[in-house]
Amino acid sequence: MFVVAYFIIGLTVLSVCAISTNGALDAGGAYYMISRALGPEFGGSIGIMFFLANVCASALYILGLVEAVVDDFGAPAEGVAGSATQVLPRGYWFDLLYGTVFLFLCLLVCLVGAGIYAKATFLIFLIVMLVLGTVCLSFFVVAPRKVKLPPGIDGNSTEQGNASFTGFKHSTLQANLFADYSVDYTTGRLMSFSTVFAVMFNGCTGIMAGSNMSGDLKRPSYSIPRGTITAVIFTYIVYNLLAFLLSCTCDRLLLQRDYSFLRDINIWPPFVIIGVYCSTLSAAMSNLIGASRILYALAKDDLFGKVLGPAKRTSHDGNPWMAVIFSWILVQLVLFSGKLNTIAAVVTIFFLLVYATVDLACLALEWASAPNFRPTFRYFTWHTCVLGIAGCFVMVFLISPIYASASVAFMVVLLVALHYLSPSSSWGYISQALIFHQVRKYLLMLDIRKEHVKFWRPQVLLMVRNPRTSLQLISFINDLKKSGLYVLGHVELDDLDSLPSDPLPHQSDSWLHLVDRLNIKAFVNLTLSDSIRHGTQQLLFISGLGGMRPNTIALGFYDDTASEDRLSQHPAFSSGEEVAWQNFPPPWTSGTQKCLSPREYVAIIADALKMQRNVLLARSFEELKPPQELGWRAQPLIDVWPINLLRPDSAHYVNTCSLFLLQMACVLAMARAWRRARLRLFLCMESGARPRGQEDKLRQLLKDLRIQADIHTVLWDSAVALHWHRQQQMAGDTDAFGFSGNAAQVTDEYLSAVNQLILQQSSAPTVRFLYLPRPPANTRLYGRYLEQLEVLTRGLGPTLLVHGVSAVTSTEL
């Protein structure tokens, strides 16, 4: 048992020493170490359990002291002769009264402060060492004798009234060598390895008393490692020495039926009485003052808000007297349990869980490989931490599976509650260091040369001019990304040479707060540039890392529509936090100069296509009503027009861009918020063609691609006639405009007719997907290209113009 207990304690002490020598320690001991290493959630939950462990341990030692006092001075049972000193009345309420008196003495010492406590414990240490010396000496100088056994739990004498102190005998050692668990004469319960271990382990937990006093030590980083390791080695030697001497000199009956036998075999019995009283009183004070320091640290960190607020109060010399009183009240309540063995298992389980978490904290710091984790104590590895954690959990469930499960469940409930309710801290989160470590490792493993179209997903860079006017679009693209990379990009127009410092870090806080409030999974990437185009080029080049880079850029549509501030109307943004959004400029109003020209806007589209990025242009998304706002009866509609409407003479449904358009619409329909949406595919046909054959081919294509959509055939003879009429007028003329193909010859009259045709099919779908043609090769025609897109999409509501440059669909398994 000592090997198991000190194996666990020794490994935990190595972790404590490592953490305590890695920086300045404050009040709270193990709680302070865990909270600063693992964050407030783990720290707060384990802090409460460590506090309760110390409270229960203090009550346990008080009950042990009461048990010893009653054994020595309690009135004997009726019919049993007693000595003149055995006058104290027995019984549950009397035992509670004695415990209350002893606990009040501990309270008085702890209220005076840590100074008097340290002096008192040092005096007690000297007394206990003297008593320990007489105990060891007694084994050698006291002659063999018979020892009268105390009465059992029923008040009657045990079956055998006497047991033997044999002196050093080989036969006695041999008889005591193996286990033979019997009934505990004080409780009437059959003992086992786990129940005895639960009681015994409480005699080993005092080695954490020094770390609990970390806030009162002058040099905790120096004192805790030396004091704790010395305590472990010293107590391990003393316990094993006593166990060996007892096994050689006392028969099994004496050891099992008389818990005060050391007094009966001592050269002067009062020595043992004084030693037991001093050691139990010292341990009770140690756990009471340790509990108060942990409670004070919890209150000071404000993890539980106003609940623990009063525990912050201290005296003029810094003694947290209110925390001491709270701890004293709880210890008093635990005393009502009555028997020492009743709470021993709970105390041991709480301490073991705390020790396991200390090892976990050290393990996390070691695995995170953070450069600032440089403890001066280096005698530990991650192996010792893992072994310590495993040992703690094995023993926890061996002692009591029910208590262990309940304790772990209680810790998890506290952890979850603190995660959602506790304020954010500035301690640093080890989870962030571990995530960084793992992400870096897996990013290196993500090889872009092994990409396959079967596993393609959209990775979108959304360029945002002003979040105040783009909330709906930001949320829509979050649905469209399908677990892919999502980056919010923004270009700040300025020249770094003319600025005293980089203004972007100050602005990034507002953007990150925006991401949190919208509950979207996106990164933020800001850049400083002399123009929007150059800034967008920078973001397209540098956004992402390794195999996680944007393959698609999304832009808002360029028009003269006045913008509306949606930020102040959104339920996620309270008016009381307007200070957080002051970095966002006011919405653009008609008549004011824009920072982006039409030509530059189209140039950005052309740049993205040159960089082999897919392009999305989003128009009128301020009108978008998300599916959750439509009601459960309304079914969202996604209309898809997979044809180049600016090139009616060369319309193809099966090309890279059309398939990309289909894929993006399908991805949107797979998003959780859009799963009830119905996908409608519009097939534009002339009356002279064979619509049935093309519809069958398209239906087979959708079947091969596993895309569920309704196909609607649309006759567009009247609109196409306008186009052919223009073609005849331009017959024989050279293409003076330089558009790709005959796109320059498309008139606004034709585009308006197509626009009306789209509106006639469905006046108000939730969102429309249209084919986005490539910009013209001649940059002088960028303005005309943008005008055509504006006429085509005018009044259509939320519309996404899509141009794909990469193959994204697969029919393979």
N, C-alpha and C positions, 0 to 999 in steps of 0.2 A: 504493500500500500504506500509506503514512504517513497519507494522508487517511482511508482506511477505518479503520485502527487508532486514530487519534486522534479520529475521529468517535465511535467506540464508547467510548473511554476518556474523552473530554471529557464525553459525556452521563452516563457513570457517575460521574464526578467531581462533576457538579452534584448528583446524588442523594446522594453521600457527604457533600457539604458541607451539604445540606439536613438530613439525618438527624443529622449530628454537631453541628449548631447548635441542635438541638431539645431538648437536655437534657444531663445529665452522662454522660460516656462512661467506661467502665471498660476493663480489659484485653480484648483480643480483636479490636479493629479491626472489620473488615467482619462477622465472626461476631457480635460483640456487637450491631452495628446490626441485622443481619437477625433474630437471635433475639428481640430486644426488640420488633421491629416485627411479625414474622410468626409468632412463637411458637416453642416449643422444637422442634417437628417440623422445620420449615424451617431453623431456626437450627442444630440439631444436624447435619442431613444436609449442609447447605452448609458448616458449620464443619469437618466431617471432610474434605470435598472441598477446602476452602481450605487446610487443614493439609497435605493430600497435595500440593496444588499448590505450596506453599512448599517442602516437602521435595524434590519433584522439581526445582523451579527451583534450589534450592541445589546439588543434584547436577549440574544442567546447567551452572551457572557454574563449578563445580569441574572438570568435564570440559573446559570451554572453556579454563580456565587450564592444565590439563595439556596440551591440544592446542597451546597457544601455547608452553609451555616445551619440549615435545618438538620442535616446529618450530625453535626457536632453538638448543637445546642437545642435541638428540637425535643419536646417531651416524648417519652417512649409510649408505645401503644399500651392499652390496658393489659395488665397481667405480666408486663415485661418490666424488669428492674432497670432503672437508669441511674445515672450519676447525678450529683447535686447541681451540675451546670446545665443539665438538659431540662430547661424550663420553658422554652419558647413554644407556644401553641402551634400545632400543625393544621393544615387544611388549605384549600385552594385560595380562599380570601386572605388568609394570613400570609401565605407565600406571596400573593400579589402585593400586600402591604409592605413586606420586607423588600421586595423588588423595587417598589416605588420609592422607598427611602434611599436605597443604594443609588438608584438612577438620579434622584435629586442631588445627591452628593456629587455625582459626575457632572450634572448640569452646573452646579456652582463653580466647579473648577473650570469648565469650558467657558462660562460666562466671563470669568476673570480675564481669560485670553490665552494665547498660545504660549506665552512666556512661562506662566505658572504651570501650564500643562507639561511643558518640556522639563521643568525642574521636578515636578511630581513624578513623571515617568522615569527620569533618571534615578531618583531615589528608590522607586519601585524596582528598577533594574538591579540596583545594588543589592536590595533585599532578596530578590528572586535568585540572583547568582549565589548569594550566601546559602540560601535554602537548598539550591541545586547541589552545592558542594556537600552539604550534610546528607542529602539523599544518596548521593553516590558513595559517600563514606560509610553510610549505614549498611549497605549491602556487604561490606567487608568486616565490620566490627560487631554487628548485632548477631547474637547467637540465634540458632533455629528456635522457632516457637510456634505455638498454635494461636491462631487468630480467630476470634469470635465473629461470625458473619452477621450482618444486619438483617432485619426482617424484610420479607418480600413485599410486593405491591399490595397484598391483602392484609398486611400488618402482622402476619404470622412469621415465625422463624423459618428459615430455609430447611430443606430436608436434612442436610448435614449442618449442624450448628457451628462447626469449626472447620477451618482450612489451615494449610501449613505454609510457613516460611521456612524453607529447607536449608537455606544457605546455598553455597555453590555446589551443585551436584550435576553430574553428567546425565543421570536418569531424569532429573527435572527438566533439563534442556531438551532431552529427547522426547519427553512426554508433551512438551509445549511446541514442538517443531511444526506440527501440521494443524490445519484449521479444523475447528470443531465448534461451529456456531450454535449458541443455545438461546434460551429465552432471556430477554432483558428483565432483571428483577424489579426495575423501577416502573416499567410500562407494561410488562406482560406480553411483549411482542417478540416473535422469533427474529433473531438477527441474521444478517447475511453480509456478504462482501460489500454490497452497495450501501446498505444502511450504516455499517460501521465506517466505511469510507466517507460517507456524507458527514458524520460527526467528526471524524478524525481530520478531514480536510480543513475544517474551520480553525484548527490549531496552526494551520500553515498560511492563512491569508493575511496575517499581520505584517508580512514582508512588504505589502503595498502601502502600509501606513506612512512611510516616508514620502512616497510620491503624492499621497493625498495632501500632505502639508507643503506642497511645492510653492504655494504662494507665501508661506511664512519662512522659507529657508533663504538664507543670504545668497548662497550659490547653488541653486537646485541642480544645475547641469553638472556640478562637481560632486555634490553630496549624494544625490539619488543613486547613481551607479555604484559608488563605493559602499554606501550604507546598505543598499538592497542586496548586493551580491554577498557582502559580509554576513548579513542576516540569513540569507539562504544557506550558505555553507555552515554557519554556526548552528542554526536550528536543526539542519539535517544530521549533523554529527551528534548533537545532544539527543535528539529523538531516537536515533538508531542505537546509541550507547545505552540509553535507558531501556529500550526494548530488549537488548541483549542481556543486560543485568537482570531484568525482571524474569526473563525466560529461564535464566540459570538458577534463580533462587526462590521463585514463588510457584506453587502448584497451580494448575489450571482453574481449580475451583475458587481459589482466592482471587484470581484475576477476573473471573467472570461474575462473582457474587459480592464483591466488595470494592466499590469505586474509590473508597478512602483508605485503601490498604497501605499506601505509602506513609500515612500518619502512624499506623499501627506498628510499622517496622522501623521507624526512625529512632535515632539515638535520643531525640527529644521531640515528641509528637507535636508540641506547639509550633515548631519550626515549619512543618508542612502546612499547618493551618494558616499561618501568616503568609506563607508563599502562595498558597492557592487563592487566598483573599486578595492579595496584592496583584497577582497576575491577571485574575479575572476582572478586577476593578480597573486595572490599567488597560486591558483589551476593550472593555466597555467604553471607557473614556476615549480611547483611540478611535473606535468606530463612530462614536457620537460626534467627535470633533471633525472626523473625516467626512461624515455625512453632511455636516453643516457647511463645510468648505465646498463640497460638490454642489449643494443646493445654492449657495451664494454665487458660484461660478455660472450655474444655469440661469439664475435670475439676472446676473450682470450682462449675460449675452442676449437677453430679451427673446429667447427662443419660444417661450410660452406666453409672451405678452404681459398683460397686467396680472395674470394669475399668480406669478411668482414675484410681482413687483415689491411687496413688503420685505421679501428676503434680502433685498439689496442694502437694507439699513445697517450701518456699522457704527461702532463707538468711535470716540475721538482717536483711539490708537489703532483703528482699522479692524477691530474684532467684529465679525458679522453676527451680532447678538440675536437678531431676529431669526436668522437661519438656524442658530443653535436652538432657539425655543421651538421652532417648527419641528426640527429633528427630534427634540426631546418629547414632544407631544406624540409623534408617530411611534417612537420607541415604547412609550407608555401604552399605546394601543396594542402593540405587538405582545406586550407582556401578558395580555389577557389569554394568549394561547396556552399558557400554563406550563408545558413541559419542554425541556431542552430539545429532546430528539424530534419533537413535532415540527420545529422550524429549521432544524439542521439541514435537511435535504433542500429546502427552498433557498437557504442562504448559499449553500455550496453551488447549486445550479446557477444562481445569479452571478456569483463570483466567476465561475467557469465561463459563462457567456461573456462577461467583461474581459477576461483574459484572452478568450478567443478573438474578440474584436481588437484588442491591443495588438495581437499578432497579425491580424488582418490589416490594420493600419500600417504596420511596419512593412508587411509584404507588399502592399500597394505602393508605398513610397519607394521600395526597392525595385519593383517591376516597372514603375513609371520612368526610372532612370533620369529623374530630374537633376540638372547640374547643381541645384541648391540643396540637394539632400546629401550633406557631407558630415555625418555624425563623427565625432571624435572617437566614439566607442565603435570599433570595427569587428568585434568578435561575434558576428551573426551573419547569416546568409538567408536567402529566401527559403532554403530547405528547413532551417530551424523554425521559421515562421509557419510553414505548412505543417510541419510535425506538431507544433504547438496547437494550431487550430484543430487538427484531426484528433489529437489527444483530448482536448477539451470537449469536443462534441461526442466522442465515444463515451467518455465518462458521464456526461450530462444525461445521455439516454440510458446508460446502465443504472444510474442512481434511481431515476424515476421517469419512465417514458411520458407519463401523463403530465407531471410537473414541467418536464423539459419542453414538451409540445406547447403547453399553455404559456410558458415563458417566452418561447420563440414567437408564438402568435402575438403576444402582448408587445414584443419588441417591433414586430412588423407593422402592427397597427400604429404604434407611435411613430415609426419611420415614415409611413405613408402620410399620416396627419401632419407631421412636420414638413414634409416635402411640399404640401399644398398650402399650409397655413403660416409657416414661419417666414419672417422677412429674409430677403437676400442678405448674404454676409460678404465681407471683404477678406475672409480668411484664406481664400483659395480652395478650389475643389480638386481633390485628387482624381476624381472621375474625369476631369478635363485632361489631366496629364496622361491618364491611362488611355483615354480615347485617342488623344494625339499619337501616342505610341503605336496603337493598333492601326489607326488610319494610315499612318505613314508606311507601316509594314505592308498593308494590303494595297495601298496605292502603287507601291513598287511592284507588286505582283500583278496589277491590272495592266496587261500588255495590249496596247492598241493594235499590234500586229495579229492578235488572235481574235479580233472582233469579227462577228458574224451577223448577217442580216437577220437571222432567226431571233437574236437577242437584242435587236435594236430597240432603243427607246428614245423619246424626245428629250433633249437636254437644251433648255431654253435660256437665252439671254434676253430679258425684257428690258428695253430701254425706257426709262421713266423720266419724263421732264419734271413733273410735279406730282407727288403722291396725293395731294389734295384732290386732284381731278381724275385720278387713275385707280381708285380703290376697286371698282368692279372688274377692271381688266386684270389687275394684279391677282385677284382671287380666281378669275377665270383661268388664267395661265397656270395657276397652282393646280387646278383640276386637270389641266391638259398635259401636265408633265409626265404622268404615269410612272411615279417613283423614280424619275430621272433627275438630273441636275437642274436646278432652277436658280438663276442669278438675276437679281435686280441691279441693273446698271444705270448709272447717272453720270453725266458729264457736267462738271462745274467749269464755267468759262472764266479763266483768269490766267495770269502769268506768275509762275512761282518766283521769278526774278524780282518782281515788284512787291512781293509779300514778305513779311518778317518770319513767317513760319507756315507750315502746311495746314490749311484750314479743314482738310477732309476728316481727320480723326475726330474733331469736335462735332462734325455733322453726322458721322457714322452712328453715333449713339442714338440719334433720333430715328434713323433708318432701321436700326436693329430693334428699337422699341416698337416701331411700326410693324415689323415682321412678327414680333411676339403678340401684339394685340390682334392682328389679323389671323393669327394661328395658322400661318402658312410655313411650308418647309422650303425656305429659300436662303441663299447667301446674298450678301450685299457687296457690290464692287463699285467704288466711286473713283473717278479719275479727274485730273485737272488738265485742261487743254485750251488752246487758243480758238478752237472751233468744235462744233458738235460732231462734224464728220471725223475729224482727226481723233477726237476722244472716243468715238464709237469704234474706229479702227483699232485703237489701243486696247479697248475692252475685248474686241473679237480676237485679237492676238494673244492677250495675256490671261483672260478669264479661264478659270479651271486649273487643274493640275494633273499631269500624267494622262491617264486614260479617261479622266473626267473633265471633258471640255465641251462647251456649248456647240451643238451641231445645228442649232436653229436660232435665229434672231427674230424677236417680235417687236414691232413698232406700232405706236398709235398712228392713226390716219392724219394726214396733213390737210386741214381745212380751216375755214374762218369761223367755225362755230365757237361761240363764247363758252368758256369753261365755267363750271359751277363747283364750288367748294363742297365736296362730299365728306370731308374729314370731320367737320363739326356736326354733321348729321348722323354719322355712323354710330351705332350703339356701343361699339367697343371703345370709343374715345370719349371720355367724359370731359366736360368743359373745364373742370378743375385742373386738368393736366395740359392746358394749352401751352404752358411754358415748354413742354417737351417737343412741341411741333413748331416752335418759332423759327427753326432753321429752314422750314419749307416756305418758299415764297408764296405770295397771294396768287390766286388763279389769274390766267391771262384773260384780258377783256378785249373785245373788238375795238379796232382803231389804234391799239398800241403796237409798237414794232415788235416783230418776232426775232428771236435770236437764231432762227434757222430759215433759210430761203428754200423755195420749192425745188430749185435745182440741186441744192445741197442734200435735201431730203431724198431725192431720187438717186443721187450719187451714193448715198449710204446703202440703198437697196442694191445698186450695181456692185459696190465694194463687197457686200456680203456674198453675192452670187459668185464673184471672182474668187473669194476665199472658200468656195464650196460649202457655204452655209445655206440651209433652207430659210425661207423668209415668210413671216406672217405679218400682215397689215391688219390692224383691228380698227374698225370704224363703228361709232355710235354705241360703244360698250357702256357708256353711262346710262343707257336705256335698258341694259340687260337685267332681267329679273331671274335670279338664280332659282333652280328647281325647288329648293326648300321654301321659297316665298310664294310659289304658285299654288300651294295646297296639295293635299294628298290625292284629290280627285283629278286634278289637271295633269296631263301627260306632256312633258317637255318634247318639243319637236326640233330635230336637227336636220335642216335642209342642205343637201349637197348638190352642187352644180359642177360636175367634174369635166367641164369643157372650156376651152379658151374662147370666151365670148367675144374677144377682140379679133379673133381669127376664124370666123364662121366658115370660110372656104377650106380650112384644113383642120376640122374638128376631129380629135381622136380621144377615145375614152381610155385607151390602154397605152399610156406612156408613163414615164417616171414621175412627172408632175401630177398627173391625174391619180395615180396609185398612191402617191404621198398624201394627196388631198383626202382620199378615201381612208387611208390609215389614220390620219389625224382626227377625222370625224369619228372613227371607230374607237380610238383611244379615249376621246371625250365621253363617249357612251359607256365606256368601261369604268369610268370614275364613279366612286361611291355615290356622290350627289346626283349623278346623271344616269344611274342604272335603269331608271324607269323611262328614259327617253326613247323616242322612236326615231329611227334613222330613215330619212326619205331621200332617195336618189332620183334626180330628174334627168331623163334622157331626151335631149333635144333632137327632133327628127323633122325632115321635110316630108310632105304628103306623098311625094313620088317614090320615096325610099321604102324599104321593107322593114317596118318597125318591129315586127314580130321576131325576125331573125336576129337583129341587133340586141333586142331585149333578152332573148334566150342566151346569147353569148355573154351579155353582161351578168345575167343571173348565174350562169355557170362560173364566171369569174368570182363573183361574190361567194359562191359556195366553196370554191377552191381556197379562197382567202379566209373562210370561216367568219364572214361579215354578214350579220343579219340586217337587211334593209328592205324597205318597200320601194319598188321601181315604178316611177310615174313617167309615162311618155308624154312629151310636150311637143305639139306642132308649132313651129315658129316660122312658117312660110312668109307671113306678112312682114316680120322683122328682117328676115334674110333677103326678101325682095328689095328692101331699101339698100342693103349692102350691094347686091348685084347691079342695081341701078347706078350706084356710084362707080362700080367697076367699069361699066360700059362707058361712062363719061370720061374715065381716066384711061380708056383703052388707047394704046399707042404712045401714051406719055411715059417718060422715064420716072423712076422713083426718086423724085427730087428731095424727098424728106429724109430718106435714109433709115426708115423704120425697118425692123426685122420683118421680112415678108411684105404683106400688104396692110399692116396694121395702121400705117399713116393714112390710108384711104378710108378708114372707118370714120363715119360721120357722127355728130352728136345726135342727129335724128335717129339713126340706127341704134345708138346706145340707149337713147330714151325709150325706144320701142322695146328693147331687151329688158330694160329696167321695169317697164310696165308689165311685160310678160312674166317676170319673176314675181312681181307683186300680185298678179292675178292668180298664180298657183296657190299662194298662201299669204294672206295679208300680214300675219303676225306669228311666225315661228319663233322659238326661243332664240335660236342663233342660225345664221346662214354661213355656209362655206362656199366660197367662189374661187375659181381658178385665177391666179395672178400671173399675167404675162411678164416676160422679161422686159426690162427697160430697153429703149432703143439704143443702138450703137452710137448714134449721133447725139452728143451731149446737148446740142442746141434744141433738141426736141424733148428734153426732160419735162419742160413745163406742159407741153401738149399731152404727154403720156399721163401726167398727174391729173390733168383736166378730164381725160377720158375715164380714168378710174373714179373720179368724183361723180361724173354723170352716170356711170354704170351703177354705182352703189347708193345714189341719192335716195333717201327716204326708206331704205331697206331695213332699218333697225340694226341691231347688233350683227355685224357682218365681219367675217374673217377671210381675207384674201390670202391665198396660200400658193407658194411656189416651192416645189421640192426639187433638189438636185441630186439626191442620193436614193438608191434602192432601199426600200424599207419593208417590203412585203416578201413573204416566203410561203411556198406551198409544201415545203419539205417537212418531214417529221423532226 
